[in-house]
Amino acid sequence: MFRKNAAKFLSSYPKVIDNSKELSDDIVIWTQEVRVLNGKPFSFKNRDYLLPIYRDEAKEIYIAKGRQTEITEFALNWLLFKLANNSGTVGLYISDRDSHTSKFSKLRLKDRAIVQSKILQSIIPLNKHSSTTQPFANGSVLYMHSAWGEFDQARSIPADFVVVDEIQSVNVNEIDVLQEALSHSNFGYMIGIGTGSEEGSDWNKLWATGNQSSWDVNSKSWIPKRPEITDIHSYHLPQTNVPWITPEDIEKKRLKMTKRRF
């Protein structure tokens, strides 16, 4: 049903130029080509630690992060890239509550991404945008729902690409609902994103099923604690990695937060 609805949306669009054929197939370059922020091209300057995460092709990725580390922005760019480059596919963005999902839909997706980029407007026409649905010109569609009721709204969506944001605030034990939604997909990618949680929490246990990578400043590379795990990748991204937070601010946060939340 959801894929048929995407086709209906597409048939009602005016003719647009699909510039995606001329764009890079590298997600980092593609993002810089299509995204505009405040009138300037999207930039990864001083963000070397983000590049491997963007380019990671593991089917299952978990990111434990500090606040304001631009990982929700990554999630948006990842979904845009995957859906724009794979016609007729279905993306699903899930957050812990409706207010967060609505903010992602209107502020991040519509106002900060599509409205500011003429290229994205040719790939993702806005005339069918709603708080829960964004069709693409190539027949792909992005659905945005809350995790309320143990992912009830996601159960019937045959997704290809899934992002679970604020995962520390959802019932992680019900994540198999989303894995079932991906089970018939030729793609089957899922990314879970959340702030750091206490040792032993359900979110921490899920994150620990991955290879548990930390950023090494000297080598400028992610070093996995468990390199033998290759199918599930997990990253720990604290605020110490980001270039816009001062050492003084970081020290204040360190004194107030637990080691895991920091």
N, C-alpha and C positions, 0 to 999 in steps of 0.2 A: 504494500500500500504506500509506504513512504517513498519508494523509488518512483512509483507511478505519479505521486503528487509532484515530485521534482520535475517530471516530464511535462505536467500540466503547467507548472510555473514557467518553464522554459518557453512553451508555445505562446504564452501571452506577452513575452518580452518584445520590445522593438528591436530591430536589427542593430547590433553593436559590433565593433571591431574587437576581435579577441587577440590582444597583443601578447598573450602568453606564449604563442608560438615563437616569438622572437626573444624570449627571456631565457636566462640561464637555468639549467637543471640542477644547479648547486643551490641549496636552500639559503646559504649565507649571502651569496651574490644576488640571488633572486629577491631576497628581502630588501637588500639595498637598492635594487632596481625599482621595486614597486611601492615601498613604504616611504611616506613623507611625514615628518613630525614638525609642526610649527613652521612650515614652509621650507624645511631643510631635509635633504635626503637622510634616511635612516643610517645610523653609523654604529659600528662596533669598536670605535676607538677606545683603547684602554680596557677592552672587554675580551681579552684572549681566552679567558676561562669559559666564555659562552659558546665559542665556535665548535668545540667537540660535542657539546650537548646538542646544538642545532643539527649537527651532521650525524648524530648517533642513529643508526638504523636498527637497533634492538627492538624486538616486538613489544617488550615490556620494560618501561623505564619509570623509576621512582626518584623524586627529587625532594630531599628535606632541605629547606631553605630558611634564611632569615627574611624578615620583612624588607620590602623595597629592594629586591635583588633582580628585578626585571624578568622573573621567570613566568609570570602570567602573560607578559608581553611575548615571551618565547612561545608559550602555548598558543596564543593567537596566530603568530606568524607560521607556526608549524601546521596548524589546521588550515590556514589559507593556502599554504604551499601544497599540502597533500591533496586538498580538494580541487584546487585549480589545475593541478597536473595529472589528475586521475578522473577523467570524465565519468559522470554518472555514479559517483561514490557518495557515501553518507558519513558525515562527521557528527560527533556528539560531544558537546561541552556540558559538564556537570559540575555544579558547585553546591556548597552545603545548604544554601537557602536562596529563595527567590530574589531577594534584594541584590545579592552578589551576582546572580545570573543576569538580572536585568541591567546591572551596571556594566557587565562584560559586553552584553549585546548592544546597548545604546552608546556608551561612552567609548569603550575600547574598539569594538568592531565597526560601528557605524560612524561615529563622530571623529575618532582619532585615526582610523585606518581608511575606510572607503571614501569618506567625504573629502579627505585631504589628498587623495591620489587619483589622478585621471586614469592611470593605468588600471588600478583596482576597480574603478567604476566601469571599465570595459569588460572586466572579468566577472565582477559581482554587481550587477545592476541593483539599485536600491528600491525600485518601485514595488517590490514584494517583501521588503524587509519587515519583520515584526520582532517583538521581544523574544520570541522563541524559535523563529525560523529565518534563515537566510539562504535562498536559492542562489546558485551560480549560473552563469550563462552557458556552461558546458554540461548542464544537467545534474551537477553535484548539488548537495544541499547540506547545510549545517543546522542542526537542532541544538537548542540551548535550554536545559531544564535544571531544576534543583534535585538534590538527592533525597528529598522528602519521601518518607514512607518506604525506606529501604530500596531506593532507586525505582519506585513504581512507574514513573513517567518514562523510564528508559527501557523497560522490559520488552516492549513490542517494536523497538527500533532496530532494524538490522544494520548496525553500524559497521563501518570499515576503519574509522579512526576515532579514538575516544580520549578525551582529557578529563580527568577528575581533579578539580581544583579545591583547595581548602580541605584536603582529604583527611586532615587530622580531626576534623569536626563531623565526619560522616561515619556510618557504620561500616568499617573496613571488612568486617566479617561477611558482608553481603556483596563484596566485590565480584563474586562469581556470577552475579546477575549480569554485569557488564561483559564479563568474559563469555557468557553464553550468547549475548547480543553480537559478539564478534566471531562466534564459532563457525558461521557459514561464509565468512568474508574471505576473499582472496588476499586481503591485506592483513587485517587483524592486529592493528597497532593500538597500544594503550599507554598513556602517560599519567602517572599520579603525582600530584604536587601538593606539598603541605609544609607548614612551619615545623621546626624540629619538635619532637615530642619526648616525653620521659622514657627512659630505658624500661622496657617491658610492656609498654603500651602496644595496642594492636597496630597502630600506624608504624611504630618503631620496628615491630616484628616483621611487618610486610616489607618495609624498606630494607631490613637486614637479609631478606631473601635474595637480594641482588649482590653485585660485586663490591659495593660499599666504597666508592671512589672519593678521594679528597684531592683538592687542588694543591700541587706543589709549586710554590712561587719560584724556586730556583730553576727548575727544569721547564716551567710553564707547561705542565701537563697534568692530567688527571691520573692519580696512582690508585689502583684498586687494592683494597685490603684482601679481597678474595678473588684473585685473577682467574681461578679455576671455574668460576661461574661466568658463563659466556652468553646465556640466553636472557638473563635479567640484569639490567644495568641500574645501579642506584648511585646517586650523587649527594654529597653533603656540601651545601653552599651557604656558609655563614656570611654575615655582613662584612667580615674582615676581607672578603674577596673584592668587594665593590670599590670603585675609585672615588666616589663622591662623599663617603662618610669618613670623617677625620679620625685619627687615632684617639683623640680626646673623647669624641662621641662613642667610639667603640669601647673604650675603657669604662665609661659610665654604664653602658649597656651590659658589659661583662659583669660588673658588680651587682647589677639588679637581677640578671637572668640566671637560670640554671644552665649548666654546661650544654645540655642537649638543646634547649631553646635558643641559646646563643649561636 
